[in-house]
Amino acid sequence: MGDTISAESRKPVELDQTSIGRLSRMDALQGQAMQFETERRHGVERQRIEAALERIEDGNFGYYIVCDEDIAIKRLENDPSVPNCIDCQRHT
Ligand SMILES: [Zn+2]
């Protein structure tokens, strides 16, 4: 009797073609959404980097021009284009 049960559980799982089709469509949509998100982020990132380069040129790099606070080195190490200090970041 125990043998029958273990033989049953050893049977290969039957694949449901419909759910696979739905899954791959979802994968495709997710991939597309991620692609859009990546492109959007790149646009934002480029703006941030350009702004950071301008701050370097102006000699304003390393502190937040709005509140005059230093931007923590750790923050700049993590992302040199961060525009604001940690306090202002927390308040936005
Ligand atoms: Zn600040």
PDB file of the backbone (N, CA, C, O) and the ligand in Angstrom, with CONECT records:
HET     ZN  A 101       1
ATOM      1  N   MET A   1       0.846  -1.213   0.000  1.00  0.00           N
ATOM      2  CA  MET A   1       0.000   0.000   0.000  1.00  0.00           C
ATOM      3  C   MET A   1       0.870   1.248   0.000  1.00  0.00           C
ATOM      4  O   MET A   1       0.640   2.191  -0.757  1.00  0.00           O
ATOM      5  N   GLY A   2       1.866   1.230   0.861  1.00  0.00           N
ATOM      6  CA  GLY A   2       2.796   2.364   0.898  1.00  0.00           C
ATOM      7  C   GLY A   2       3.488   2.523  -0.444  1.00  0.00           C
ATOM      8  O   GLY A   2       3.777   3.636  -0.885  1.00  0.00           O
ATOM      9  N   ASP A   3       3.749   1.393  -1.085  1.00  0.00           N
ATOM     10  CA  ASP A   3       4.413   1.430  -2.395  1.00  0.00           C
ATOM     11  C   ASP A   3       3.575   2.186  -3.412  1.00  0.00           C
ATOM     12  O   ASP A   3       4.098   2.969  -4.204  1.00  0.00           O
ATOM     13  N   THR A   4       2.284   1.948  -3.383  1.00  0.00           N
ATOM     14  CA  THR A   4       1.398   2.603  -4.341  1.00  0.00           C
ATOM     15  C   THR A   4       1.473   4.114  -4.201  1.00  0.00           C
ATOM     16  O   THR A   4       1.510   4.847  -5.189  1.00  0.00           O
ATOM     17  N   ILE A   5       1.494   4.567  -2.941  1.00  0.00           N
ATOM     18  CA  ILE A   5       1.517   6.018  -2.699  1.00  0.00           C
ATOM     19  C   ILE A   5       2.821   6.643  -3.204  1.00  0.00           C
ATOM     20  O   ILE A   5       2.814   7.696  -3.841  1.00  0.00           O
ATOM     21  N   SER A   6       3.940   5.970  -2.906  1.00  0.00           N
ATOM     22  CA  SER A   6       5.220   6.554  -3.312  1.00  0.00           C
ATOM     23  C   SER A   6       5.356   6.533  -4.836  1.00  0.00           C
ATOM     24  O   SER A   6       5.960   7.432  -5.421  1.00  0.00           O
ATOM     25  N   ALA A   7       4.796   5.508  -5.470  1.00  0.00           N
ATOM     26  CA  ALA A   7       4.847   5.463  -6.935  1.00  0.00           C
ATOM     27  C   ALA A   7       4.027   6.615  -7.508  1.00  0.00           C
ATOM     28  O   ALA A   7       4.402   7.234  -8.504  1.00  0.00           O
ATOM     29  N   GLU A   8       2.905   6.884  -6.857  1.00  0.00           N
ATOM     30  CA  GLU A   8       2.038   7.969  -7.313  1.00  0.00           C
ATOM     31  C   GLU A   8       2.753   9.313  -7.207  1.00  0.00           C
ATOM     32  O   GLU A   8       2.679  10.140  -8.116  1.00  0.00           O
ATOM     33  N   SER A   9       3.452   9.524  -6.077  1.00  0.00           N
ATOM     34  CA  SER A   9       4.107  10.817  -5.863  1.00  0.00           C
ATOM     35  C   SER A   9       5.334  10.976  -6.753  1.00  0.00           C
ATOM     36  O   SER A   9       5.830  12.083  -6.963  1.00  0.00           O
ATOM     37  N   ARG A  10       5.819   9.831  -7.277  1.00  0.00           N
ATOM     38  CA  ARG A  10       7.002   9.906  -8.145  1.00  0.00           C
ATOM     39  C   ARG A  10       6.614  10.213  -9.589  1.00  0.00           C
ATOM     40  O   ARG A  10       7.476  10.455 -10.435  1.00  0.00           O
ATOM     41  N   LYS A  11       5.314  10.202  -9.861  1.00  0.00           N
ATOM     42  CA  LYS A  11       4.867  10.481 -11.215  1.00  0.00           C
ATOM     43  C   LYS A  11       5.264  11.904 -11.604  1.00  0.00           C
ATOM     44  O   LYS A  11       5.106  12.827 -10.805  1.00  0.00           O
ATOM     45  N   PRO A  12       5.766  12.088 -12.792  1.00  0.00           N
ATOM     46  CA  PRO A  12       6.170  13.446 -13.193  1.00  0.00           C
ATOM     47  C   PRO A  12       4.979  14.404 -13.170  1.00  0.00           C
ATOM     48  O   PRO A  12       3.867  14.036 -13.547  1.00  0.00           O
ATOM     49  N   VAL A  13       5.218  15.599 -12.738  1.00  0.00           N
ATOM     50  CA  VAL A  13       4.151  16.597 -12.680  1.00  0.00           C
ATOM     51  C   VAL A  13       3.751  16.964 -14.100  1.00  0.00           C
ATOM     52  O   VAL A  13       4.592  17.286 -14.939  1.00  0.00           O
ATOM     53  N   GLU A  14       2.454  16.908 -14.350  1.00  0.00           N
ATOM     54  CA  GLU A  14       2.005  17.281 -15.680  1.00  0.00           C
ATOM     55  C   GLU A  14       1.991  18.801 -15.817  1.00  0.00           C
ATOM     56  O   GLU A  14       1.498  19.508 -14.938  1.00  0.00           O
ATOM     57  N   LEU A  15       2.521  19.283 -16.900  1.00  0.00           N
ATOM     58  CA  LEU A  15       2.602  20.730 -17.092  1.00  0.00           C
ATOM     59  C   LEU A  15       1.324  21.254 -17.730  1.00  0.00           C
ATOM     60  O   LEU A  15       0.854  20.726 -18.738  1.00  0.00           O
ATOM     61  N   ASP A  16       0.793  22.260 -17.150  1.00  0.00           N
ATOM     62  CA  ASP A  16      -0.423  22.888 -17.670  1.00  0.00           C
ATOM     63  C   ASP A  16      -0.015  23.928 -18.708  1.00  0.00           C
ATOM     64  O   ASP A  16       0.525  24.982 -18.372  1.00  0.00           O
ATOM     65  N   GLN A  17      -0.280  23.616 -19.962  1.00  0.00           N
ATOM     66  CA  GLN A  17       0.179  24.500 -21.047  1.00  0.00           C
ATOM     67  C   GLN A  17      -0.435  25.899 -20.953  1.00  0.00           C
ATOM     68  O   GLN A  17       0.211  26.897 -21.273  1.00  0.00           O
ATOM     69  N   THR A  18      -1.689  25.952 -20.510  1.00  0.00           N
ATOM     70  CA  THR A  18      -2.354  27.261 -20.443  1.00  0.00           C
ATOM     71  C   THR A  18      -1.651  28.169 -19.441  1.00  0.00           C
ATOM     72  O   THR A  18      -1.384  29.339 -19.714  1.00  0.00           O
ATOM     73  N   SER A  19      -1.359  27.596 -18.269  1.00  0.00           N
ATOM     74  CA  SER A  19      -0.739  28.431 -17.244  1.00  0.00           C
ATOM     75  C   SER A  19       0.679  28.813 -17.649  1.00  0.00           C
ATOM     76  O   SER A  19       1.167  29.879 -17.275  1.00  0.00           O
ATOM     77  N   ILE A  20       1.345  27.941 -18.415  1.00  0.00           N
ATOM     78  CA  ILE A  20       2.687  28.286 -18.896  1.00  0.00           C
ATOM     79  C   ILE A  20       2.605  29.452 -19.863  1.00  0.00           C
ATOM     80  O   ILE A  20       3.419  30.375 -19.811  1.00  0.00           O
ATOM     81  N   GLY A  21       1.602  29.405 -20.761  1.00  0.00           N
ATOM     82  CA  GLY A  21       1.427  30.491 -21.713  1.00  0.00           C
ATOM     83  C   GLY A  21       1.185  31.802 -20.990  1.00  0.00           C
ATOM     84  O   GLY A  21       1.738  32.841 -21.353  1.00  0.00           O
ATOM     85  N   ARG A  22       0.342  31.738 -19.950  1.00  0.00           N
ATOM     86  CA  ARG A  22       0.029  32.948 -19.205  1.00  0.00           C
ATOM     87  C   ARG A  22       1.279  33.460 -18.493  1.00  0.00           C
ATOM     88  O   ARG A  22       1.545  34.661 -18.439  1.00  0.00           O
ATOM     89  N   LEU A  23       2.040  32.501 -17.948  1.00  0.00           N
ATOM     90  CA  LEU A  23       3.254  32.889 -17.228  1.00  0.00           C
ATOM     91  C   LEU A  23       4.248  33.589 -18.140  1.00  0.00           C
ATOM     92  O   LEU A  23       4.826  34.611 -17.770  1.00  0.00           O
ATOM     93  N   SER A  24       4.449  33.033 -19.345  1.00  0.00           N
ATOM     94  CA  SER A  24       5.456  33.634 -20.210  1.00  0.00           C
ATOM     95  C   SER A  24       4.984  34.996 -20.717  1.00  0.00           C
ATOM     96  O   SER A  24       5.788  35.899 -20.948  1.00  0.00           O
ATOM     97  N   ARG A  25       3.648  35.130 -20.889  1.00  0.00           N
ATOM     98  CA  ARG A  25       3.144  36.460 -21.258  1.00  0.00           C
ATOM     99  C   ARG A  25       3.423  37.445 -20.136  1.00  0.00           C
ATOM    100  O   ARG A  25       3.827  38.584 -20.370  1.00  0.00           O
ATOM    101  N   MET A  26       3.197  36.979 -18.904  1.00  0.00           N
ATOM    102  CA  MET A  26       3.459  37.864 -17.765  1.00  0.00           C
ATOM    103  C   MET A  26       4.937  38.220 -17.695  1.00  0.00           C
ATOM    104  O   MET A  26       5.308  39.355 -17.397  1.00  0.00           O
ATOM    105  N   ASP A  27       5.781  37.213 -17.980  1.00  0.00           N
ATOM    106  CA  ASP A  27       7.223  37.476 -17.993  1.00  0.00           C
ATOM    107  C   ASP A  27       7.565  38.538 -19.023  1.00  0.00           C
ATOM    108  O   ASP A  27       8.346  39.454 -18.766  1.00  0.00           O
ATOM    109  N   ALA A  28       6.955  38.392 -20.204  1.00  0.00           N
ATOM    110  CA  ALA A  28       7.232  39.339 -21.283  1.00  0.00           C
ATOM    111  C   ALA A  28       6.791  40.748 -20.881  1.00  0.00           C
ATOM    112  O   ALA A  28       7.508  41.723 -21.103  1.00  0.00           O
ATOM    113  N   LEU A  29       5.602  40.834 -20.288  1.00  0.00           N
ATOM    114  CA  LEU A  29       5.100  42.138 -19.861  1.00  0.00           C
ATOM    115  C   LEU A  29       5.974  42.732 -18.772  1.00  0.00           C
ATOM    116  O   LEU A  29       6.275  43.925 -18.768  1.00  0.00           O
ATOM    117  N   GLN A  30       6.373  41.866 -17.851  1.00  0.00           N
ATOM    118  CA  GLN A  30       7.234  42.346 -16.768  1.00  0.00           C
ATOM    119  C   GLN A  30       8.566  42.837 -17.314  1.00  0.00           C
ATOM    120  O   GLN A  30       9.100  43.859 -16.882  1.00  0.00           O
ATOM    121  N   GLY A  31       9.092  42.077 -18.283  1.00  0.00           N
ATOM    122  CA  GLY A  31      10.355  42.473 -18.885  1.00  0.00           C
ATOM    123  C   GLY A  31      10.231  43.817 -19.577  1.00  0.00           C
ATOM    124  O   GLY A  31      11.128  44.657 -19.508  1.00  0.00           O
ATOM    125  N   GLN A  32       9.087  44.006 -20.256  1.00  0.00           N
ATOM    126  CA  GLN A  32       8.837  45.265 -20.946  1.00  0.00           C
ATOM    127  C   GLN A  32       8.737  46.418 -19.950  1.00  0.00           C
ATOM    128  O   GLN A  32       9.311  47.487 -20.160  1.00  0.00           O
ATOM    129  N   ALA A  33       8.000  46.186 -18.863  1.00  0.00           N
ATOM    130  CA  ALA A  33       7.846  47.215 -17.841  1.00  0.00           C
ATOM    131  C   ALA A  33       9.197  47.563 -17.235  1.00  0.00           C
ATOM    132  O   ALA A  33       9.488  48.729 -16.969  1.00  0.00           O
ATOM    133  N   MET A  34      10.021  46.541 -17.020  1.00  0.00           N
ATOM    134  CA  MET A  34      11.334  46.796 -16.437  1.00  0.00           C
ATOM    135  C   MET A  34      12.200  47.581 -17.394  1.00  0.00           C
ATOM    136  O   MET A  34      12.988  48.437 -16.990  1.00  0.00           O
ATOM    137  N   GLN A  35      12.040  47.272 -18.696  1.00  0.00           N
ATOM    138  CA  GLN A  35      12.783  47.994 -19.725  1.00  0.00           C
ATOM    139  C   GLN A  35      12.423  49.482 -19.695  1.00  0.00           C
ATOM    140  O   GLN A  35      13.298  50.347 -19.732  1.00  0.00           O
ATOM    141  N   PHE A  36      11.111  49.763 -19.627  1.00  0.00           N
ATOM    142  CA  PHE A  36      10.657  51.154 -19.547  1.00  0.00           C
ATOM    143  C   PHE A  36      11.227  51.822 -18.307  1.00  0.00           C
ATOM    144  O   PHE A  36      11.741  52.940 -18.357  1.00  0.00           O
ATOM    145  N   GLU A  37      11.123  51.110 -17.194  1.00  0.00           N
ATOM    146  CA  GLU A  37      11.589  51.650 -15.919  1.00  0.00           C
ATOM    147  C   GLU A  37      13.084  51.969 -15.989  1.00  0.00           C
ATOM    148  O   GLU A  37      13.537  53.004 -15.500  1.00  0.00           O
ATOM    149  N   THR A  38      13.839  51.055 -16.608  1.00  0.00           N
ATOM    150  CA  THR A  38      15.277  51.274 -16.725  1.00  0.00           C
ATOM    151  C   THR A  38      15.564  52.522 -17.558  1.00  0.00           C
ATOM    152  O   THR A  38      16.413  53.339 -17.205  1.00  0.00           O
ATOM    153  N   GLU A  39      14.834  52.652 -18.677  1.00  0.00           N
ATOM    154  CA  GLU A  39      15.057  53.814 -19.538  1.00  0.00           C
ATOM    155  C   GLU A  39      14.686  55.101 -18.815  1.00  0.00           C
ATOM    156  O   GLU A  39      15.390  56.106 -18.909  1.00  0.00           O
ATOM    157  N   ARG A  40      13.559  55.056 -18.086  1.00  0.00           N
ATOM    158  CA  ARG A  40      13.133  56.230 -17.349  1.00  0.00           C
ATOM    159  C   ARG A  40      14.190  56.611 -16.322  1.00  0.00           C
ATOM    160  O   ARG A  40      14.541  57.780 -16.159  1.00  0.00           O
ATOM    161  N   ARG A  41      14.693  55.572 -15.625  1.00  0.00           N
ATOM    162  CA  ARG A  41      15.681  55.825 -14.582  1.00  0.00           C
ATOM    163  C   ARG A  41      16.960  56.384 -15.183  1.00  0.00           C
ATOM    164  O   ARG A  41      17.604  57.249 -14.588  1.00  0.00           O
ATOM    165  N   HIS A  42      17.328  55.897 -16.352  1.00  0.00           N
ATOM    166  CA  HIS A  42      18.543  56.396 -16.988  1.00  0.00           C
ATOM    167  C   HIS A  42      18.410  57.878 -17.301  1.00  0.00           C
ATOM    168  O   HIS A  42      19.363  58.643 -17.150  1.00  0.00           O
ATOM    169  N   GLY A  43      17.212  58.281 -17.743  1.00  0.00           N
ATOM    170  CA  GLY A  43      16.982  59.691 -18.019  1.00  0.00           C
ATOM    171  C   GLY A  43      17.155  60.518 -16.763  1.00  0.00           C
ATOM    172  O   GLY A  43      17.823  61.552 -16.779  1.00  0.00           O
ATOM    173  N   VAL A  44      16.553  60.064 -15.675  1.00  0.00           N
ATOM    174  CA  VAL A  44      16.649  60.767 -14.400  1.00  0.00           C
ATOM    175  C   VAL A  44      18.092  60.784 -13.921  1.00  0.00           C
ATOM    176  O   VAL A  44      18.592  61.794 -13.426  1.00  0.00           O
ATOM    177  N   GLU A  45      18.749  59.634 -14.082  1.00  0.00           N
ATOM    178  CA  GLU A  45      20.132  59.523 -13.632  1.00  0.00           C
ATOM    179  C   GLU A  45      21.032  60.485 -14.386  1.00  0.00           C
ATOM    180  O   GLU A  45      21.908  61.130 -13.811  1.00  0.00           O
ATOM    181  N   ARG A  46      20.789  60.564 -15.704  1.00  0.00           N
ATOM    182  CA  ARG A  46      21.643  61.442 -16.509  1.00  0.00           C
ATOM    183  C   ARG A  46      21.473  62.888 -16.063  1.00  0.00           C
ATOM    184  O   ARG A  46      22.440  63.646 -15.978  1.00  0.00           O
ATOM    185  N   GLN A  47      20.220  63.260 -15.777  1.00  0.00           N
ATOM    186  CA  GLN A  47      19.970  64.624 -15.297  1.00  0.00           C
ATOM    187  C   GLN A  47      20.702  64.889 -13.987  1.00  0.00           C
ATOM    188  O   GLN A  47      21.308  65.943 -13.790  1.00  0.00           O
ATOM    189  N   ARG A  48      20.627  63.891 -13.089  1.00  0.00           N
ATOM    190  CA  ARG A  48      21.299  64.039 -11.795  1.00  0.00           C
ATOM    191  C   ARG A  48      22.800  64.180 -11.968  1.00  0.00           C
ATOM    192  O   ARG A  48      23.447  64.993 -11.309  1.00  0.00           O
ATOM    193  N   ILE A  49      23.347  63.358 -12.882  1.00  0.00           N
ATOM    194  CA  ILE A  49      24.788  63.395 -13.088  1.00  0.00           C
ATOM    195  C   ILE A  49      25.205  64.711 -13.722  1.00  0.00           C
ATOM    196  O   ILE A  49      26.222  65.300 -13.357  1.00  0.00           O
ATOM    197  N   GLU A  50      24.387  65.170 -14.695  1.00  0.00           N
ATOM    198  CA  GLU A  50      24.694  66.457 -15.319  1.00  0.00           C
ATOM    199  C   GLU A  50      24.656  67.579 -14.299  1.00  0.00           C
ATOM    200  O   GLU A  50      25.504  68.472 -14.305  1.00  0.00           O
ATOM    201  N   ALA A  51      23.644  67.522 -13.408  1.00  0.00           N
ATOM    202  CA  ALA A  51      23.538  68.536 -12.361  1.00  0.00           C
ATOM    203  C   ALA A  51      24.745  68.461 -11.432  1.00  0.00           C
ATOM    204  O   ALA A  51      25.261  69.493 -11.003  1.00  0.00           O
ATOM    205  N   ALA A  52      25.199  67.244 -11.118  1.00  0.00           N
ATOM    206  CA  ALA A  52      26.361  67.076 -10.244  1.00  0.00           C
ATOM    207  C   ALA A  52      27.608  67.644 -10.912  1.00  0.00           C
ATOM    208  O   ALA A  52      28.440  68.273 -10.258  1.00  0.00           O
ATOM    209  N   LEU A  53      27.734  67.419 -12.221  1.00  0.00           N
ATOM    210  CA  LEU A  53      28.892  67.944 -12.945  1.00  0.00           C
ATOM    211  C   LEU A  53      28.875  69.474 -12.931  1.00  0.00           C
ATOM    212  O   LEU A  53      29.916  70.120 -12.810  1.00  0.00           O
ATOM    213  N   GLU A  54      27.674  70.036 -13.055  1.00  0.00           N
ATOM    214  CA  GLU A  54      27.556  71.498 -12.995  1.00  0.00           C
ATOM    215  C   GLU A  54      27.985  72.008 -11.622  1.00  0.00           C
ATOM    216  O   GLU A  54      28.654  73.036 -11.515  1.00  0.00           O
ATOM    217  N   ARG A  55      27.596  71.283 -10.577  1.00  0.00           N
ATOM    218  CA  ARG A  55      27.979  71.696  -9.222  1.00  0.00           C
ATOM    219  C   ARG A  55      29.493  71.639  -9.060  1.00  0.00           C
ATOM    220  O   ARG A  55      30.091  72.491  -8.402  1.00  0.00           O
ATOM    221  N   ILE A  56      30.112  70.618  -9.675  1.00  0.00           N
ATOM    222  CA  ILE A  56      31.571  70.534  -9.603  1.00  0.00           C
ATOM    223  C   ILE A  56      32.183  71.754 -10.278  1.00  0.00           C
ATOM    224  O   ILE A  56      33.111  72.369  -9.753  1.00  0.00           O
ATOM    225  N   GLU A  57      31.645  72.100 -11.461  1.00  0.00           N
ATOM    226  CA  GLU A  57      32.162  73.253 -12.204  1.00  0.00           C
ATOM    227  C   GLU A  57      31.989  74.543 -11.417  1.00  0.00           C
ATOM    228  O   GLU A  57      32.850  75.422 -11.431  1.00  0.00           O
ATOM    229  N   ASP A  58      30.856  74.635 -10.730  1.00  0.00           N
ATOM    230  CA  ASP A  58      30.572  75.849  -9.971  1.00  0.00           C
ATOM    231  C   ASP A  58      31.273  75.865  -8.616  1.00  0.00           C
ATOM    232  O   ASP A  58      31.244  76.871  -7.908  1.00  0.00           O
ATOM    233  N   GLY A  59      31.900  74.749  -8.260  1.00  0.00           N
ATOM    234  CA  GLY A  59      32.546  74.666  -6.956  1.00  0.00           C
ATOM    235  C   GLY A  59      31.556  74.429  -5.835  1.00  0.00           C
ATOM    236  O   GLY A  59      31.864  74.665  -4.667  1.00  0.00           O
ATOM    237  N   ASN A  60      30.364  73.962  -6.186  1.00  0.00           N
ATOM    238  CA  ASN A  60      29.336  73.716  -5.183  1.00  0.00           C
ATOM    239  C   ASN A  60      29.206  72.240  -4.826  1.00  0.00           C
ATOM    240  O   ASN A  60      28.303  71.849  -4.086  1.00  0.00           O
ATOM    241  N   PHE A  61      30.103  71.433  -5.351  1.00  0.00           N
ATOM    242  CA  PHE A  61      29.940  69.998  -5.157  1.00  0.00           C
ATOM    243  C   PHE A  61      30.275  69.620  -3.718  1.00  0.00           C
ATOM    244  O   PHE A  61      31.219  70.146  -3.129  1.00  0.00           O
ATOM    245  N   GLY A  62      29.480  68.693  -3.158  1.00  0.00           N
ATOM    246  CA  GLY A  62      29.785  68.179  -1.819  1.00  0.00           C
ATOM    247  C   GLY A  62      28.916  68.766  -0.745  1.00  0.00           C
ATOM    248  O   GLY A  62      28.933  68.296   0.393  1.00  0.00           O
ATOM    249  N   TYR A  63      28.155  69.783  -1.078  1.00  0.00           N
ATOM    250  CA  TYR A  63      27.169  70.251  -0.111  1.00  0.00           C
ATOM    251  C   TYR A  63      25.891  70.659  -0.813  1.00  0.00           C
ATOM    252  O   TYR A  63      25.869  70.944  -2.010  1.00  0.00           O
ATOM    253  N   TYR A  64      24.840  70.676  -0.036  1.00  0.00           N
ATOM    254  CA  TYR A  64      23.530  70.941  -0.605  1.00  0.00           C
ATOM    255  C   TYR A  64      23.337  72.448  -0.668  1.00  0.00           C
ATOM    256  O   TYR A  64      23.331  73.121   0.363  1.00  0.00           O
ATOM    257  N   ILE A  65      23.179  72.975  -1.876  1.00  0.00           N
ATOM    258  CA  ILE A  65      23.135  74.429  -2.040  1.00  0.00           C
ATOM    259  C   ILE A  65      21.924  75.048  -1.359  1.00  0.00           C
ATOM    260  O   ILE A  65      21.941  76.234  -1.027  1.00  0.00           O
ATOM    261  N   VAL A  66      20.881  74.271  -1.149  1.00  0.00           N
ATOM    262  CA  VAL A  66      19.668  74.834  -0.558  1.00  0.00           C
ATOM    263  C   VAL A  66      19.864  75.123   0.936  1.00  0.00           C
ATOM    264  O   VAL A  66      19.490  76.192   1.417  1.00  0.00           O
ATOM    265  N   CYS A  67      20.448  74.174   1.662  1.00  0.00           N
ATOM    266  CA  CYS A  67      20.586  74.366   3.116  1.00  0.00           C
ATOM    267  C   CYS A  67      22.025  74.597   3.533  1.00  0.00           C
ATOM    268  O   CYS A  67      22.300  74.849   4.706  1.00  0.00           O
ATOM    269  N   ASP A  68      22.984  74.511   2.546  1.00  0.00           N
ATOM    270  CA  ASP A  68      24.383  74.783   2.851  1.00  0.00           C
ATOM    271  C   ASP A  68      25.033  73.699   3.701  1.00  0.00           C
ATOM    272  O   ASP A  68      26.142  73.892   4.199  1.00  0.00           O
ATOM    273  N   GLU A  69      24.366  72.568   3.875  1.00  0.00           N
ATOM    274  CA  GLU A  69      24.938  71.481   4.670  1.00  0.00           C
ATOM    275  C   GLU A  69      25.841  70.611   3.797  1.00  0.00           C
ATOM    276  O   GLU A  69      25.594  70.435   2.604  1.00  0.00           O
ATOM    277  N   ASP A  70      26.890  70.075   4.415  1.00  0.00           N
ATOM    278  CA  ASP A  70      27.723  69.111   3.706  1.00  0.00           C
ATOM    279  C   ASP A  70      26.920  67.844   3.411  1.00  0.00           C
ATOM    280  O   ASP A  70      26.125  67.387   4.233  1.00  0.00           O
ATOM    281  N   ILE A  71      27.140  67.304   2.247  1.00  0.00           N
ATOM    282  CA  ILE A  71      26.581  65.986   1.952  1.00  0.00           C
ATOM    283  C   ILE A  71      27.580  64.957   2.472  1.00  0.00           C
ATOM    284  O   ILE A  71      28.767  65.016   2.151  1.00  0.00           O
ATOM    285  N   ALA A  72      27.094  64.019   3.272  1.00  0.00           N
ATOM    286  CA  ALA A  72      27.982  63.032   3.875  1.00  0.00           C
ATOM    287  C   ALA A  72      28.784  62.295   2.807  1.00  0.00           C
ATOM    288  O   ALA A  72      28.259  61.901   1.765  1.00  0.00           O
ATOM    289  N   ILE A  73      30.076  62.121   3.098  1.00  0.00           N
ATOM    290  CA  ILE A  73      30.962  61.436   2.152  1.00  0.00           C
ATOM    291  C   ILE A  73      30.410  60.068   1.776  1.00  0.00           C
ATOM    292  O   ILE A  73      30.485  59.638   0.625  1.00  0.00           O
ATOM    293  N   LYS A  74      29.846  59.390   2.791  1.00  0.00           N
ATOM    294  CA  LYS A  74      29.280  58.051   2.524  1.00  0.00           C
ATOM    295  C   LYS A  74      28.207  58.121   1.442  1.00  0.00           C
ATOM    296  O   LYS A  74      28.114  57.243   0.584  1.00  0.00           O
ATOM    297  N   ARG A  75      27.398  59.181   1.499  1.00  0.00           N
ATOM    298  CA  ARG A  75      26.344  59.348   0.499  1.00  0.00           C
ATOM    299  C   ARG A  75      26.952  59.591  -0.871  1.00  0.00           C
ATOM    300  O   ARG A  75      26.476  59.055  -1.872  1.00  0.00           O
ATOM    301  N   LEU A  76      27.990  60.388  -0.916  1.00  0.00           N
ATOM    302  CA  LEU A  76      28.624  60.684  -2.197  1.00  0.00           C
ATOM    303  C   LEU A  76      29.356  59.462  -2.748  1.00  0.00           C
ATOM    304  O   LEU A  76      29.417  59.240  -3.957  1.00  0.00           O
ATOM    305  N   GLU A  77      29.911  58.676  -1.820  1.00  0.00           N
ATOM    306  CA  GLU A  77      30.590  57.455  -2.263  1.00  0.00           C
ATOM    307  C   GLU A  77      29.581  56.500  -2.870  1.00  0.00           C
ATOM    308  O   GLU A  77      29.843  55.841  -3.877  1.00  0.00           O
ATOM    309  N   ASN A  78      28.424  56.442  -2.234  1.00  0.00           N
ATOM    310  CA  ASN A  78      27.373  55.547  -2.700  1.00  0.00           C
ATOM    311  C   ASN A  78      26.814  56.030  -4.037  1.00  0.00           C
ATOM    312  O   ASN A  78      26.562  55.229  -4.936  1.00  0.00           O
ATOM    313  N   ASP A  79      26.623  57.336  -4.161  1.00  0.00           N
ATOM    314  CA  ASP A  79      26.081  57.917  -5.379  1.00  0.00           C
ATOM    315  C   ASP A  79      26.559  59.357  -5.486  1.00  0.00           C
ATOM    316  O   ASP A  79      25.995  60.251  -4.855  1.00  0.00           O
ATOM    317  N   PRO A  80      27.598  59.583  -6.285  1.00  0.00           N
ATOM    318  CA  PRO A  80      28.198  60.933  -6.368  1.00  0.00           C
ATOM    319  C   PRO A  80      27.229  61.991  -6.876  1.00  0.00           C
ATOM    320  O   PRO A  80      27.513  63.185  -6.780  1.00  0.00           O
ATOM    321  N   SER A  81      26.093  61.572  -7.413  1.00  0.00           N
ATOM    322  CA  SER A  81      25.165  62.560  -7.972  1.00  0.00           C
ATOM    323  C   SER A  81      24.073  62.962  -6.977  1.00  0.00           C
ATOM    324  O   SER A  81      23.169  63.719  -7.333  1.00  0.00           O
ATOM    325  N   VAL A  82      24.143  62.467  -5.734  1.00  0.00           N
ATOM    326  CA  VAL A  82      23.105  62.872  -4.770  1.00  0.00           C
ATOM    327  C   VAL A  82      23.160  64.382  -4.599  1.00  0.00           C
ATOM    328  O   VAL A  82      24.225  64.943  -4.345  1.00  0.00           O
ATOM    329  N   PRO A  83      22.012  65.040  -4.739  1.00  0.00           N
ATOM    330  CA  PRO A  83      22.014  66.505  -4.718  1.00  0.00           C
ATOM    331  C   PRO A  83      21.861  67.096  -3.318  1.00  0.00           C
ATOM    332  O   PRO A  83      22.209  68.256  -3.101  1.00  0.00           O
ATOM    333  N   ASN A  84      21.348  66.320  -2.368  1.00  0.00           N
ATOM    334  CA  ASN A  84      20.977  66.938  -1.098  1.00  0.00           C
ATOM    335  C   ASN A  84      21.565  66.212   0.107  1.00  0.00           C
ATOM    336  O   ASN A  84      22.010  65.069   0.008  1.00  0.00           O
ATOM    337  N   CYS A  85      21.557  66.898   1.239  1.00  0.00           N
ATOM    338  CA  CYS A  85      22.075  66.305   2.459  1.00  0.00           C
ATOM    339  C   CYS A  85      21.041  65.343   3.044  1.00  0.00           C
ATOM    340  O   CYS A  85      19.872  65.356   2.661  1.00  0.00           O
ATOM    341  N   ILE A  86      21.488  64.529   3.958  1.00  0.00           N
ATOM    342  CA  ILE A  86      20.640  63.453   4.466  1.00  0.00           C
ATOM    343  C   ILE A  86      19.413  64.011   5.180  1.00  0.00           C
ATOM    344  O   ILE A  86      18.331  63.428   5.096  1.00  0.00           O
ATOM    345  N   ASP A  87      19.568  65.127   5.878  1.00  0.00           N
ATOM    346  CA  ASP A  87      18.431  65.699   6.593  1.00  0.00           C
ATOM    347  C   ASP A  87      17.324  66.134   5.631  1.00  0.00           C
ATOM    348  O   ASP A  87      16.146  65.850   5.846  1.00  0.00           O
ATOM    349  N   CYS A  88      17.728  66.823   4.576  1.00  0.00           N
ATOM    350  CA  CYS A  88      16.744  67.276   3.605  1.00  0.00           C
ATOM    351  C   CYS A  88      16.145  66.093   2.866  1.00  0.00           C
ATOM    352  O   CYS A  88      14.959  66.096   2.538  1.00  0.00           O
ATOM    353  N   GLN A  89      16.958  65.084   2.605  1.00  0.00           N
ATOM    354  CA  GLN A  89      16.450  63.875   1.949  1.00  0.00           C
ATOM    355  C   GLN A  89      15.353  63.260   2.810  1.00  0.00           C
ATOM    356  O   GLN A  89      14.328  62.816   2.293  1.00  0.00           O
ATOM    357  N   ARG A  90      15.568  63.235   4.106  1.00  0.00           N
ATOM    358  CA  ARG A  90      14.590  62.631   5.020  1.00  0.00           C
ATOM    359  C   ARG A  90      13.297  63.439   5.027  1.00  0.00           C
ATOM    360  O   ARG A  90      12.216  62.889   5.237  1.00  0.00           O
ATOM    361  N   HIS A  91      13.412  64.740   4.799  1.00  0.00           N
ATOM    362  CA  HIS A  91      12.216  65.582   4.900  1.00  0.00           C
ATOM    363  C   HIS A  91      11.441  65.681   3.606  1.00  0.00           C
ATOM    364  O   HIS A  91      10.375  66.294   3.553  1.00  0.00           O
ATOM    365  N   THR A  92      11.989  65.067   2.550  1.00  0.00           N
ATOM    366  CA  THR A  92      11.246  65.134   1.280  1.00  0.00           C
ATOM    367  C   THR A  92      10.447  63.865   1.079  1.00  0.00           C
ATOM    368  O   THR A  92       9.755  63.724   0.071  1.00  0.00           O
TER     369      THR A  92
HETATM  370 ZN    ZN A 101      19.945  69.851   4.178  1.00  0.00          ZN2+
END
